[in-house]
Amino acid sequence: MRCPYGLELNEHCRICKLRRHGFFCQLSAAALDDFDALKSISAYPEDAVLFLEKQEARGIYVLCGGQAKLSISSSEGKTLILRIARSGEILGLLPALSNIPHEVTAETLHPCQVAFVPRDDFLRFIEKHPEANHNVVRELGSYYQAACEQLRTLGLSVSAPEKLAKLLLNWSAGAKETREGTRIKLPLTHEEIAAFIGTTRETVTRTLSDFRTRHLVALQGSTLNIPSRAALRSFVSP
């Protein structure tokens, strides 16, 4: 079904063109049919808020297509971006399981397709389909790993170049290799990258300029090419 934002909504999991290795994608046919009956599919434009930090958790959000940034904010308005959620991930899992408010704000980076399941329906679903519990454990483990990596970047990386190099290496891991190097689309603006690594937009811009001068990266619009990941890794402490 065609919808705004250039997306084609896939309403049925078993025939979904976006089907990958996400939370629900590899469940049995019976579980997928039950999930189809519970979920509601929506398309969101860029910069749409899925839920807010400290907001009551109404259910879980499956990011079927697109990307979303997860962030936290202080009372003074300072924002820290924790990570970027990618297609196949489930958002709001811990609040839904624990019946606590959302610990982060989720905002789309691009037009996204999202499946929503109300909390009570989701709890009944995982009770009926124990196979989904393995995915719950895997997803929570992934959250923990990502949180540790973010703390390692912010707390143990000494300099802004090291933090930025580590971030670019993480983003480019598994990305498409070309004859010129590893190519990725920068998912965030310079200001958002600064909020990701705990520095200022000016520092990010200056550091990227220095990386270009050293031929560690090449930038064309939002496309970034890393000629040698090994050379960029030299900025990261062992």
KOLSEMAR-992356 format. One record per residue: residue number from 1; residue in three letters; x, y, z of N, C-alpha, C in turn. Coordinates in Angstrom, 1 decimal, padded with zeros to 4 digits. Layout:
<guros>
[guro NUM, 'ALA', [X, Y, Z], [X, Y, Z], [X, Y, Z]]
...
</guros>
This chain:
<guros>
[guro 1, 'MET', [000.8, -001.2, 000.0], [000.0, 000.0, 000.0], [000.9, 001.2, 000.0]]
[guro 2, 'ARG', [000.6, 002.1, -001.0], [001.4, 003.4, -001.1], [000.9, 004.4, 000.0]]
[guro 3, 'CYS', [001.9, 005.1, 000.5], [001.5, 006.1, 001.5], [002.4, 007.3, 001.3]]
[guro 4, 'PRO', [002.2, 008.4, 002.1], [003.1, 009.6, 001.9], [004.6, 009.2, 002.3]]
[guro 5, 'TYR', [005.5, 010.2, 002.1], [006.9, 010.1, 002.4], [007.6, 009.1, 001.5]]
[guro 6, 'GLY', [007.0, 008.6, 000.4], [007.7, 007.8, -000.5], [007.9, 006.3, 000.0]]
[guro 7, 'LEU', [007.1, 005.9, 001.0], [007.1, 004.6, 001.5], [006.0, 003.7, 000.9]]
[guro 8, 'GLU', [006.2, 002.4, 000.9], [005.2, 001.5, 000.6], [005.0, 000.6, 001.8]]
[guro 9, 'LEU', [003.9, 000.8, 002.5], [003.6, 000.0, 003.7], [003.4, -001.4, 003.4]]
[guro 10, 'ASN', [004.1, -002.2, 004.3], [004.0, -003.7, 004.2], [003.2, -004.1, 005.4]]
[guro 11, 'GLU', [002.0, -004.5, 005.2], [001.1, -004.8, 006.3], [001.2, -006.2, 006.9]]
[guro 12, 'HIS', [001.7, -007.1, 006.2], [001.8, -008.5, 006.6], [003.2, -009.0, 006.7]]
[guro 13, 'CYS', [003.6, -009.5, 007.9], [005.0, -009.8, 008.2], [005.5, -010.9, 007.2]]
[guro 14, 'ARG', [004.7, -011.9, 006.9], [005.2, -013.0, 006.2], [005.6, -012.7, 004.8]]
[guro 15, 'ILE', [005.0, -011.6, 004.2], [005.3, -011.3, 002.8], [006.0, -009.9, 002.8]]
[guro 16, 'CYS', [006.5, -009.4, 003.9], [007.1, -008.1, 004.0], [008.3, -008.0, 003.2]]
[guro 17, 'LYS', [008.5, -007.0, 002.4], [009.7, -006.8, 001.6], [010.9, -006.3, 002.4]]
[guro 18, 'LEU', [010.6, -005.8, 003.6], [011.6, -005.3, 004.5], [012.1, -006.4, 005.5]]
[guro 19, 'ARG', [011.5, -007.6, 005.4], [011.8, -008.6, 006.4], [013.3, -008.9, 006.4]]
[guro 20, 'ARG', [013.9, -008.9, 007.6], [015.3, -009.1, 007.8], [015.5, -010.0, 009.0]]
[guro 21, 'HIS', [016.4, -009.7, 009.9], [016.7, -010.5, 011.1], [016.3, -009.7, 012.3]]
[guro 22, 'GLY', [015.1, -009.0, 012.2], [014.7, -008.2, 013.3], [014.0, -009.0, 014.4]]
[guro 23, 'PHE', [013.4, -008.3, 015.4], [012.8, -008.9, 016.6], [011.8, -009.9, 016.2]]
[guro 24, 'PHE', [010.9, -009.6, 015.3], [009.8, -010.5, 015.0], [010.0, -011.2, 013.7]]
[guro 25, 'CYS', [010.9, -010.8, 012.9], [011.1, -011.3, 011.5], [011.3, -012.8, 011.4]]
[guro 26, 'GLN', [011.9, -013.4, 012.3], [012.3, -014.8, 012.2], [011.4, -015.7, 013.1]]
[guro 27, 'LEU', [010.3, -015.3, 013.6], [009.4, -016.1, 014.3], [008.6, -017.1, 013.4]]
[guro 28, 'SER', [008.0, -018.0, 014.1], [007.2, -019.0, 013.3], [006.0, -018.3, 012.6]]
[guro 29, 'ALA', [005.5, -019.1, 011.6], [004.4, -018.5, 010.8], [003.2, -018.2, 011.7]]
[guro 30, 'ALA', [002.9, -019.1, 012.7], [001.8, -018.9, 013.6], [002.0, -017.6, 014.4]]
[guro 31, 'ALA', [003.2, -017.4, 014.9], [003.5, -016.2, 015.7], [003.4, -015.0, 014.9]]
[guro 32, 'LEU', [003.9, -015.0, 013.7], [003.8, -013.9, 012.8], [002.3, -013.5, 012.5]]
[guro 33, 'ASP', [001.5, -014.5, 012.3], [000.1, -014.3, 012.0], [-000.6, -013.6, 013.2]]
[guro 34, 'ASP', [-000.2, -014.1, 014.4], [-000.8, -013.4, 015.6], [-000.3, -012.0, 015.8]]
[guro 35, 'PHE', [001.0, -011.8, 015.5], [001.6, -010.4, 015.5], [000.9, -009.5, 014.5]]
[guro 36, 'ASP', [000.6, -010.0, 013.3], [-000.1, -009.2, 012.3], [-001.4, -008.7, 012.9]]
[guro 37, 'ALA', [-002.1, -009.6, 013.6], [-003.4, -009.3, 014.1], [-003.4, -008.2, 015.2]]
[guro 38, 'LEU', [-002.2, -008.1, 015.9], [-002.1, -007.1, 017.0], [-001.6, -005.8, 016.6]]
[guro 39, 'LYS', [-000.8, -005.7, 015.6], [000.0, -004.5, 015.3], [-000.8, -003.5, 014.4]]
[guro 40, 'SER', [-000.4, -002.3, 014.5], [-000.9, -001.3, 013.6], [000.3, -000.6, 012.9]]
[guro 41, 'ILE', [000.2, -000.5, 011.6], [001.3, 000.0, 010.8], [001.1, 001.5, 010.5]]
[guro 42, 'SER', [002.2, 002.3, 010.7], [002.1, 003.7, 010.4], [003.4, 004.1, 009.7]]
[guro 43, 'ALA', [003.3, 005.2, 008.9], [004.4, 005.8, 008.3], [004.7, 007.2, 008.9]]
[guro 44, 'TYR', [005.9, 007.4, 009.2], [006.3, 008.7, 009.9], [007.3, 009.5, 009.0]]
[guro 45, 'PRO', [007.1, 010.8, 009.0], [008.1, 011.6, 008.2], [009.4, 011.7, 009.0]]
[guro 46, 'GLU', [010.4, 012.3, 008.4], [011.6, 012.7, 009.0], [011.4, 013.6, 010.2]]
[guro 47, 'ASP', [012.1, 013.4, 011.3], [012.1, 014.2, 012.5], [010.8, 014.1, 013.3]]
[guro 48, 'ALA', [010.1, 013.0, 013.1], [008.9, 012.7, 013.9], [009.2, 012.0, 015.2]]
[guro 49, 'VAL', [008.6, 012.4, 016.3], [008.8, 011.9, 017.6], [007.9, 010.6, 017.8]]
[guro 50, 'LEU', [008.5, 009.5, 018.1], [007.7, 008.3, 018.3], [007.2, 008.3, 019.8]]
[guro 51, 'PHE', [008.1, 008.6, 020.7], [007.8, 008.7, 022.1], [008.8, 009.6, 022.8]]
[guro 52, 'LEU', [008.4, 010.2, 024.0], [009.3, 011.1, 024.7], [009.8, 010.5, 026.0]]
[guro 53, 'GLU', [011.0, 010.9, 026.3], [011.6, 010.6, 027.6], [010.6, 010.9, 028.8]]
[guro 54, 'LYS', [010.4, 010.0, 029.7], [009.5, 010.2, 030.9], [008.0, 010.0, 030.5]]
[guro 55, 'GLN', [007.7, 009.8, 029.2], [006.3, 009.6, 028.9], [005.9, 008.1, 029.2]]
[guro 56, 'GLU', [004.7, 008.0, 029.6], [004.1, 006.7, 030.0], [004.2, 005.7, 028.7]]
[guro 57, 'ALA', [004.7, 004.5, 029.0], [004.9, 003.6, 027.9], [003.5, 002.9, 027.5]]
[guro 58, 'ARG', [003.1, 003.1, 026.3], [001.8, 002.6, 025.8], [002.0, 001.2, 025.2]]
[guro 59, 'GLY', [003.2, 001.0, 024.7], [003.4, -000.3, 024.0], [004.8, -000.3, 023.4]]
[guro 60, 'ILE', [005.0, -001.2, 022.4], [006.3, -001.3, 021.8], [006.2, -000.9, 020.3]]
[guro 61, 'TYR', [007.3, -000.4, 019.8], [007.4, 000.1, 018.4], [008.5, -000.7, 017.7]]
[guro 62, 'VAL', [008.1, -001.3, 016.6], [009.0, -002.1, 015.8], [009.4, -001.2, 014.6]]
[guro 63, 'LEU', [010.7, -001.0, 014.5], [011.2, -000.1, 013.4], [011.3, -001.0, 012.1]]
[guro 64, 'CYS', [010.3, -001.1, 011.4], [010.3, -002.0, 010.2], [011.2, -001.5, 009.1]]
[guro 65, 'GLY', [011.2, -000.2, 008.9], [012.1, 000.4, 007.9], [012.5, 001.8, 008.3]]
[guro 66, 'GLY', [013.7, 002.2, 008.1], [014.2, 003.5, 008.5], [015.2, 003.5, 009.7]]
[guro 67, 'GLN', [015.5, 004.6, 010.2], [016.4, 004.8, 011.3], [015.8, 005.8, 012.3]]
[guro 68, 'ALA', [016.1, 005.6, 013.6], [015.6, 006.6, 014.6], [016.8, 006.8, 015.6]]
[guro 69, 'LYS', [016.9, 008.1, 016.1], [017.9, 008.4, 017.1], [017.2, 008.4, 018.5]]
[guro 70, 'LEU', [018.0, 007.8, 019.4], [017.5, 007.7, 020.8], [018.3, 008.6, 021.6]]
[guro 71, 'SER', [017.7, 009.5, 022.4], [018.4, 010.5, 023.1], [017.8, 010.7, 024.5]]
[guro 72, 'ILE', [018.6, 011.4, 025.4], [018.2, 011.8, 026.7], [018.5, 013.3, 026.9]]
[guro 73, 'SER', [017.8, 013.9, 027.7], [018.0, 015.4, 027.9], [018.1, 015.7, 029.4]]
[guro 74, 'SER', [018.8, 016.8, 029.7], [018.9, 017.3, 031.1], [017.8, 018.4, 031.3]]
[guro 75, 'SER', [017.6, 018.8, 032.5], [016.7, 019.8, 032.8], [017.1, 021.2, 032.2]]
[guro 76, 'GLU', [018.4, 021.3, 032.0], [018.9, 022.5, 031.4], [018.8, 022.5, 029.8]]
[guro 77, 'GLY', [018.3, 021.4, 029.3], [018.1, 021.4, 027.8], [019.2, 020.8, 027.1]]
[guro 78, 'LYS', [020.3, 020.3, 027.7], [021.4, 019.6, 027.1], [021.0, 018.2, 026.6]]
[guro 79, 'THR', [021.3, 017.8, 025.4], [020.9, 016.6, 024.8], [022.1, 015.7, 024.6]]
[guro 80, 'LEU', [021.9, 014.4, 024.9], [022.9, 013.4, 024.6], [022.3, 012.3, 023.7]]
[guro 81, 'ILE', [022.8, 012.1, 022.5], [022.3, 011.0, 021.7], [023.0, 009.7, 022.1]]
[guro 82, 'LEU', [022.2, 008.7, 022.4], [022.7, 007.5, 022.9], [023.1, 006.5, 021.8]]
[guro 83, 'ARG', [022.3, 006.4, 020.8], [022.5, 005.5, 019.7], [021.5, 005.7, 018.6]]
[guro 84, 'ILE', [021.8, 005.1, 017.5], [020.9, 005.1, 016.3], [020.3, 003.7, 016.2]]
[guro 85, 'ALA', [019.0, 003.7, 016.2], [018.2, 002.4, 016.0], [018.0, 002.2, 014.5]]
[guro 86, 'ARG', [018.2, 000.9, 014.1], [018.1, 000.6, 012.7], [016.9, -000.3, 012.4]]
[guro 87, 'SER', [016.6, -000.5, 011.2], [015.5, -001.4, 010.7], [015.6, -002.7, 011.4]]
[guro 88, 'GLY', [014.4, -003.2, 011.9], [014.3, -004.5, 012.6], [014.3, -004.4, 014.1]]
[guro 89, 'GLU', [014.7, -003.3, 014.6], [014.8, -003.1, 016.1], [013.5, -002.8, 016.7]]
[guro 90, 'ILE', [013.3, -003.2, 018.0], [012.1, -002.9, 018.7], [012.5, -001.8, 019.7]]
[guro 91, 'LEU', [011.6, -000.8, 019.8], [011.9, 000.4, 020.6], [010.8, 000.4, 021.8]]
[guro 92, 'GLY', [011.3, 000.8, 022.9], [010.4, 000.9, 024.1], [010.1, -000.5, 024.7]]
[guro 93, 'LEU', [011.1, -001.4, 024.5], [010.9, -002.8, 025.1], [010.9, -002.8, 026.6]]
[guro 94, 'LEU', [012.0, -002.3, 027.2], [012.1, -002.3, 028.6], [011.0, -001.6, 029.3]]
[guro 95, 'PRO', [010.6, -000.4, 028.9], [009.4, 000.2, 029.6], [008.2, -000.6, 029.5]]
[guro 96, 'ALA', [008.0, -001.2, 028.3], [006.7, -002.0, 028.1], [006.8, -003.3, 029.1]]
[guro 97, 'LEU', [007.9, -003.9, 029.2], [008.0, -005.1, 030.1], [007.9, -004.7, 031.5]]
[guro 98, 'SER', [008.5, -003.6, 031.9], [008.6, -003.2, 033.3], [007.5, -002.2, 033.8]]
[guro 99, 'ASN', [006.7, -001.8, 032.8], [005.6, -000.8, 033.1], [006.2, 000.5, 033.8]]
[guro 100, 'ILE', [007.3, 001.0, 033.2], [007.9, 002.2, 033.6], [007.9, 003.2, 032.5]]
[guro 101, 'PRO', [008.1, 004.5, 032.8], [008.1, 005.5, 031.7], [009.3, 005.3, 030.8]]
[guro 102, 'HIS', [009.2, 005.8, 029.6], [010.3, 005.7, 028.6], [011.5, 006.4, 029.1]]
[guro 103, 'GLU', [012.7, 005.8, 029.0], [013.9, 006.3, 029.5], [014.6, 007.2, 028.5]]
[guro 104, 'VAL', [014.1, 007.2, 027.2], [014.7, 007.9, 026.1], [013.6, 008.6, 025.3]]
[guro 105, 'THR', [014.1, 009.5, 024.4], [013.2, 010.0, 023.3], [013.6, 009.4, 022.0]]
[guro 106, 'ALA', [012.6, 008.9, 021.3], [012.9, 008.3, 020.0], [012.4, 009.2, 018.9]]
[guro 107, 'GLU', [013.2, 009.6, 017.9], [012.9, 010.5, 016.8], [013.4, 009.9, 015.5]]
[guro 108, 'THR', [012.6, 009.9, 014.5], [013.0, 009.4, 013.2], [014.0, 010.3, 012.5]]
[guro 109, 'LEU', [015.0, 009.6, 011.9], [016.0, 010.3, 011.1], [015.6, 010.5, 009.7]]
[guro 110, 'HIS', [014.8, 009.6, 009.2], [014.3, 009.6, 007.8], [012.8, 009.1, 007.9]]
[guro 111, 'PRO', [012.1, 009.2, 006.8], [010.8, 008.6, 006.8], [010.9, 007.1, 007.2]]
[guro 112, 'CYS', [010.0, 006.7, 008.1], [010.1, 005.3, 008.7], [008.7, 004.6, 008.6]]
[guro 113, 'GLN', [008.8, 003.3, 008.5], [007.6, 002.5, 008.7], [007.7, 001.8, 010.1]]
[guro 114, 'VAL', [006.7, 002.0, 010.9], [006.7, 001.5, 012.3], [005.5, 000.7, 012.6]]
[guro 115, 'ALA', [005.7, -000.4, 013.2], [004.6, -001.2, 013.7], [004.4, -001.0, 015.2]]
[guro 116, 'PHE', [003.2, -000.7, 015.7], [003.0, -000.5, 017.1], [002.1, -001.6, 017.6]]
[guro 117, 'VAL', [002.5, -002.1, 018.8], [001.6, -003.1, 019.5], [001.4, -002.6, 021.0]]
[guro 118, 'PRO', [000.1, -002.4, 021.4], [-000.1, -002.0, 022.8], [000.5, -002.9, 023.8]]
[guro 119, 'ARG', [000.9, -002.4, 024.9], [001.6, -003.1, 025.9], [001.0, -004.4, 026.4]]
[guro 120, 'ASP', [-000.3, -004.3, 026.7], [-001.0, -005.6, 027.2], [-001.0, -006.6, 026.2]]
[guro 121, 'ASP', [-001.3, -006.2, 024.9], [-001.3, -007.2, 023.8], [000.1, -007.8, 023.6]]
[guro 122, 'PHE', [001.1, -007.0, 023.8], [002.5, -007.6, 023.6], [002.8, -008.6, 024.7]]
[guro 123, 'LEU', [002.5, -008.2, 026.0], [002.7, -009.2, 027.1], [002.0, -010.5, 026.9]]
[guro 124, 'ARG', [000.7, -010.4, 026.4], [000.0, -011.7, 026.1], [000.7, -012.4, 024.9]]
[guro 125, 'PHE', [001.2, -011.7, 024.0], [001.8, -012.3, 022.8], [003.1, -013.1, 023.3]]
[guro 126, 'ILE', [004.0, -012.5, 024.1], [005.2, -013.3, 024.5], [004.8, -014.4, 025.4]]
[guro 127, 'GLU', [003.7, -014.3, 026.1], [003.3, -015.4, 027.0], [002.8, -016.6, 026.2]]
[guro 128, 'LYS', [002.1, -016.3, 025.1], [001.5, -017.3, 024.2], [002.6, -017.9, 023.3]]
[guro 129, 'HIS', [003.7, -017.1, 023.0], [004.7, -017.6, 022.1], [006.1, -017.5, 022.8]]
[guro 130, 'PRO', [006.4, -018.5, 023.6], [007.7, -018.5, 024.4], [008.9, -018.3, 023.5]]
[guro 131, 'GLU', [008.8, -018.7, 022.2], [009.9, -018.5, 021.3], [010.4, -017.0, 021.2]]
[guro 132, 'ALA', [009.4, -016.1, 021.5], [009.8, -014.7, 021.4], [010.6, -014.3, 022.6]]
[guro 133, 'ASN', [010.6, -015.0, 023.7], [011.4, -014.7, 024.9], [012.9, -014.6, 024.5]]
[guro 134, 'HIS', [013.4, -015.5, 023.7], [014.8, -015.5, 023.3], [015.1, -014.2, 022.6]]
[guro 135, 'ASN', [014.2, -013.7, 021.8], [014.4, -012.4, 021.2], [014.4, -011.2, 022.2]]
[guro 136, 'VAL', [013.6, -011.4, 023.2], [013.6, -010.3, 024.3], [014.9, -010.3, 025.0]]
[guro 137, 'VAL', [015.5, -011.4, 025.3], [016.8, -011.5, 026.0], [017.9, -010.9, 025.1]]
[guro 138, 'ARG', [017.8, -011.3, 023.8], [018.8, -010.8, 022.8], [018.7, -009.3, 022.7]]
[guro 139, 'GLU', [017.5, -008.8, 022.6], [017.3, -007.3, 022.4], [017.8, -006.6, 023.7]]
[guro 140, 'LEU', [017.5, -007.0, 024.8], [017.9, -006.4, 026.1], [019.4, -006.4, 026.2]]
[guro 141, 'GLY', [020.0, -007.5, 025.8], [021.5, -007.7, 025.8], [022.1, -006.7, 024.8]]
[guro 142, 'SER', [021.5, -006.5, 023.7], [022.0, -005.5, 022.7], [022.0, -004.1, 023.3]]
[guro 143, 'TYR', [020.9, -003.8, 024.0], [020.8, -002.5, 024.6], [021.9, -002.2, 025.6]]
[guro 144, 'TYR', [022.2, -003.3, 026.4], [023.2, -003.2, 027.4], [024.6, -003.0, 026.8]]
[guro 145, 'GLN', [024.8, -003.7, 025.7], [026.1, -003.6, 025.0], [026.3, -002.2, 024.4]]
[guro 146, 'ALA', [025.2, -001.7, 023.8], [025.3, -000.4, 023.2], [025.5, 000.7, 024.3]]
[guro 147, 'ALA', [024.9, 000.5, 025.5], [025.0, 001.5, 026.6], [026.5, 001.5, 027.1]]
[guro 148, 'CYS', [027.1, 000.3, 027.2], [028.5, 000.2, 027.6], [029.4, 000.8, 026.6]]
[guro 149, 'GLU', [029.1, 000.6, 025.3], [030.0, 001.2, 024.3], [029.9, 002.7, 024.3]]
[guro 150, 'GLN', [028.7, 003.3, 024.5], [028.6, 004.7, 024.6], [029.3, 005.3, 025.8]]
[guro 151, 'LEU', [029.2, 004.6, 027.0], [029.9, 005.0, 028.2], [031.4, 005.0, 027.9]]
[guro 152, 'ARG', [031.9, 003.9, 027.2], [033.3, 003.8, 026.9], [033.8, 004.9, 026.1]]
[guro 153, 'THR', [033.0, 005.3, 025.1], [033.3, 006.4, 024.2], [033.4, 007.7, 024.9]]
[guro 154, 'LEU', [032.4, 008.0, 025.7], [032.3, 009.3, 026.4], [033.3, 009.4, 027.6]]
[guro 155, 'GLY', [033.4, 008.3, 028.3], [034.1, 008.3, 029.6], [035.6, 008.0, 029.5]]
[guro 156, 'LEU', [036.0, 007.1, 028.5], [037.3, 006.6, 028.4], [038.1, 007.2, 027.3]]
[guro 157, 'SER', [037.4, 007.7, 026.3], [038.2, 008.3, 025.1], [038.7, 009.7, 025.6]]
[guro 158, 'VAL', [039.9, 009.9, 025.3], [040.6, 011.1, 025.9], [040.2, 012.4, 025.1]]
[guro 159, 'SER', [040.2, 012.3, 023.8], [040.1, 013.5, 022.9], [038.9, 013.4, 022.0]]
[guro 160, 'ALA', [038.5, 014.6, 021.5], [037.5, 014.6, 020.5], [037.8, 013.8, 019.2]]
[guro 161, 'PRO', [039.0, 013.9, 018.7], [039.4, 013.1, 017.5], [039.2, 011.6, 017.8]]
[guro 162, 'GLU', [039.6, 011.2, 019.0], [039.4, 009.7, 019.3], [038.0, 009.4, 019.3]]
[guro 163, 'LYS', [037.1, 010.2, 020.0], [035.7, 009.9, 020.0], [035.1, 009.9, 018.7]]
[guro 164, 'LEU', [035.4, 010.8, 017.8], [034.9, 010.9, 016.5], [035.3, 009.7, 015.6]]
[guro 165, 'ALA', [036.6, 009.4, 015.7], [037.1, 008.3, 015.0], [036.4, 007.0, 015.4]]
[guro 166, 'LYS', [036.2, 006.8, 016.7], [035.6, 005.6, 017.1], [034.1, 005.5, 016.6]]
[guro 167, 'LEU', [033.5, 006.7, 016.6], [032.1, 006.7, 016.1], [032.0, 006.4, 014.7]]
[guro 168, 'LEU', [032.9, 006.9, 013.9], [032.9, 006.7, 012.4], [033.2, 005.2, 012.1]]
[guro 169, 'LEU', [034.1, 004.6, 012.9], [034.5, 003.2, 012.8], [033.3, 002.3, 013.1]]
[guro 170, 'ASN', [032.6, 002.7, 014.1], [031.4, 001.9, 014.5], [030.3, 002.0, 013.4]]
[guro 171, 'TRP', [030.1, 003.2, 012.9], [029.1, 003.4, 011.9], [029.5, 002.6, 010.6]]
[guro 172, 'SER', [030.7, 002.6, 010.3], [031.2, 002.0, 009.0], [031.4, 000.5, 009.1]]
[guro 173, 'ALA', [031.3, -000.1, 010.3], [031.5, -001.5, 010.4], [030.5, -002.3, 009.6]]
[guro 174, 'GLY', [031.0, -003.1, 008.7], [030.1, -003.9, 007.8], [029.5, -003.1, 006.7]]
[guro 175, 'ALA', [029.9, -001.8, 006.5], [029.4, -001.0, 005.4], [030.0, -001.5, 004.0]]
[guro 176, 'LYS', [029.4, -000.9, 003.0], [029.9, -001.3, 001.6], [031.3, -000.8, 001.4]]
[guro 177, 'GLU', [032.1, -001.8, 000.8], [033.5, -001.5, 000.5], [033.5, -001.2, -001.0]]
[guro 178, 'THR', [034.3, -000.1, -001.4], [034.5, 000.2, -002.7], [036.0, 000.3, -003.0]]
[guro 179, 'ARG', [036.4, 000.6, -004.2], [037.8, 000.7, -004.5], [038.4, 001.9, -003.8]]
[guro 180, 'GLU', [037.6, 002.9, -003.5], [038.1, 004.0, -002.8], [038.1, 003.9, -001.3]]
[guro 181, 'GLY', [037.5, 002.8, -000.8], [037.4, 002.7, 000.7], [036.0, 002.3, 001.2]]
[guro 182, 'THR', [035.7, 002.6, 002.4], [034.4, 002.2, 003.0], [033.5, 003.5, 002.9]]
[guro 183, 'ARG', [032.3, 003.3, 002.3], [031.5, 004.4, 002.1], [030.2, 004.3, 003.0]]
[guro 184, 'ILE', [029.8, 005.4, 003.6], [028.6, 005.4, 004.4], [027.9, 006.8, 004.2]]
[guro 185, 'LYS', [026.6, 006.8, 004.6], [025.9, 008.0, 004.6], [025.9, 008.5, 006.1]]
[guro 186, 'LEU', [026.3, 009.7, 006.3], [026.3, 010.2, 007.7], [024.8, 010.4, 008.2]]
[guro 187, 'PRO', [024.4, 009.6, 009.2], [023.0, 009.7, 009.6], [022.7, 010.9, 010.4]]
[guro 188, 'LEU', [023.7, 011.7, 010.9], [023.5, 012.8, 011.8], [024.1, 014.1, 011.2]]
[guro 189, 'THR', [023.6, 015.2, 011.6], [024.3, 016.5, 011.3], [025.5, 016.7, 012.3]]
[guro 190, 'HIS', [026.3, 017.7, 012.0], [027.5, 017.9, 012.8], [027.0, 018.2, 014.3]]
[guro 191, 'GLU', [025.9, 018.9, 014.4], [025.4, 019.3, 015.7], [025.0, 018.0, 016.5]]
[guro 192, 'GLU', [024.3, 017.1, 015.7], [023.8, 015.8, 016.3], [025.0, 014.9, 016.7]]
[guro 193, 'ILE', [026.0, 014.9, 015.8], [027.2, 014.1, 016.1], [027.9, 014.7, 017.4]]
[guro 194, 'ALA', [027.9, 016.0, 017.6], [028.4, 016.6, 018.8], [027.7, 016.1, 020.0]]
[guro 195, 'ALA', [026.3, 016.0, 019.9], [025.5, 015.5, 021.0], [025.7, 014.0, 021.2]]
[guro 196, 'PHE', [026.2, 013.3, 020.3], [026.5, 011.9, 020.4], [027.8, 011.7, 021.2]]
[guro 197, 'ILE', [028.8, 012.5, 020.9], [030.1, 012.2, 021.5], [030.5, 013.3, 022.6]]
[guro 198, 'GLY', [029.5, 014.1, 023.0], [029.7, 015.0, 024.1], [030.7, 016.1, 023.9]]
[guro 199, 'THR', [030.6, 016.8, 022.7], [031.4, 017.9, 022.4], [030.6, 019.0, 021.7]]
[guro 200, 'THR', [031.2, 019.9, 021.0], [030.5, 021.0, 020.4], [030.5, 020.8, 018.9]]
[guro 201, 'ARG', [029.5, 021.4, 018.2], [029.4, 021.3, 016.7], [030.7, 021.9, 016.1]]
[guro 202, 'GLU', [031.3, 022.9, 016.6], [032.5, 023.5, 016.1], [033.6, 022.5, 016.1]]
[guro 203, 'THR', [033.7, 021.8, 017.2], [034.8, 020.8, 017.4], [034.6, 019.7, 016.4]]
[guro 204, 'VAL', [033.4, 019.2, 016.2], [033.1, 018.2, 015.2], [033.5, 018.6, 013.8]]
[guro 205, 'THR', [033.1, 019.8, 013.4], [033.5, 020.4, 012.1], [035.0, 020.5, 011.9]]
[guro 206, 'ARG', [035.6, 021.0, 012.9], [037.1, 021.2, 012.9], [037.8, 019.8, 012.8]]
[guro 207, 'THR', [037.3, 018.9, 013.5], [038.0, 017.6, 013.5], [037.8, 016.9, 012.2]]
[guro 208, 'LEU', [036.6, 016.9, 011.6], [036.3, 016.4, 010.3], [037.2, 017.0, 009.3]]
[guro 209, 'SER', [037.4, 018.3, 009.4], [038.3, 019.0, 008.4], [039.7, 018.5, 008.6]]
[guro 210, 'ASP', [040.2, 018.3, 009.8], [041.5, 017.8, 010.0], [041.6, 016.4, 009.5]]
[guro 211, 'PHE', [040.6, 015.5, 009.6], [040.6, 014.2, 009.1], [040.7, 014.2, 007.6]]
[guro 212, 'ARG', [040.0, 015.2, 006.9], [040.1, 015.3, 005.5], [041.5, 015.7, 005.1]]
[guro 213, 'THR', [042.1, 016.7, 005.8], [043.4, 017.1, 005.4], [044.4, 016.0, 005.5]]
[guro 214, 'ARG', [044.2, 015.1, 006.5], [045.1, 013.9, 006.7], [044.7, 012.7, 005.7]]
[guro 215, 'HIS', [043.7, 012.9, 004.9], [043.2, 011.9, 004.0], [042.7, 010.7, 004.7]]
[guro 216, 'LEU', [042.1, 010.9, 005.9], [041.5, 009.8, 006.6], [040.1, 009.7, 006.2]]
[guro 217, 'VAL', [039.4, 010.7, 005.8], [038.1, 010.7, 005.3], [037.9, 011.6, 004.1]]
[guro 218, 'ALA', [036.9, 011.3, 003.3], [036.5, 012.2, 002.2], [035.0, 012.5, 002.3]]
[guro 219, 'LEU', [034.6, 013.7, 002.2], [033.2, 014.0, 002.4], [032.6, 014.7, 001.1]]
[guro 220, 'GLN', [031.5, 014.2, 000.7], [030.7, 014.8, -000.4], [029.3, 014.8, 000.0]]
[guro 221, 'GLY', [028.8, 016.0, 000.5], [027.5, 016.1, 001.0], [027.4, 015.3, 002.3]]
[guro 222, 'SER', [026.4, 014.4, 002.4], [026.3, 013.6, 003.6], [027.0, 012.2, 003.4]]
[guro 223, 'THR', [027.7, 012.0, 002.2], [028.4, 010.8, 002.0], [029.8, 010.9, 002.5]]
[guro 224, 'LEU', [030.2, 009.9, 003.3], [031.6, 009.9, 003.9], [032.3, 008.7, 003.4]]
[guro 225, 'ASN', [033.5, 008.8, 002.9], [034.3, 007.7, 002.5], [035.6, 007.6, 003.4]]
[guro 226, 'ILE', [035.8, 006.4, 003.9], [037.0, 006.2, 004.7], [038.0, 005.4, 003.9]]
[guro 227, 'PRO', [039.1, 006.0, 003.3], [040.0, 005.2, 002.5], [040.6, 004.1, 003.2]]
[guro 228, 'SER', [041.0, 004.2, 004.5], [041.6, 003.2, 005.2], [041.1, 003.2, 006.7]]
[guro 229, 'ARG', [040.3, 002.2, 007.0], [039.8, 002.1, 008.4], [041.0, 001.9, 009.3]]
[guro 230, 'ALA', [042.0, 001.2, 008.9], [043.2, 001.0, 009.7], [043.8, 002.3, 010.1]]
[guro 231, 'ALA', [043.9, 003.2, 009.1], [044.6, 004.5, 009.4], [043.7, 005.3, 010.4]]
[guro 232, 'LEU', [042.4, 005.2, 010.2], [041.5, 006.0, 011.1], [041.5, 005.3, 012.5]]
[guro 233, 'ARG', [041.8, 004.0, 012.6], [041.8, 003.3, 013.9], [043.0, 003.7, 014.7]]
[guro 234, 'SER', [044.0, 004.4, 014.1], [045.2, 004.8, 014.8], [044.9, 005.9, 015.8]]
[guro 235, 'PHE', [043.7, 006.5, 015.6], [043.3, 007.6, 016.6], [042.6, 007.0, 017.8]]
[guro 236, 'VAL', [042.3, 005.7, 017.8], [041.6, 005.1, 018.9], [042.6, 004.3, 019.8]]
[guro 237, 'SER', [042.5, 004.6, 021.1], [043.3, 003.9, 022.1], [043.0, 002.4, 022.1]]
[guro 238, 'PRO', [044.0, 001.5, 022.3], [043.7, 000.1, 022.4], [042.9, -000.3, 023.6]]
</guros>
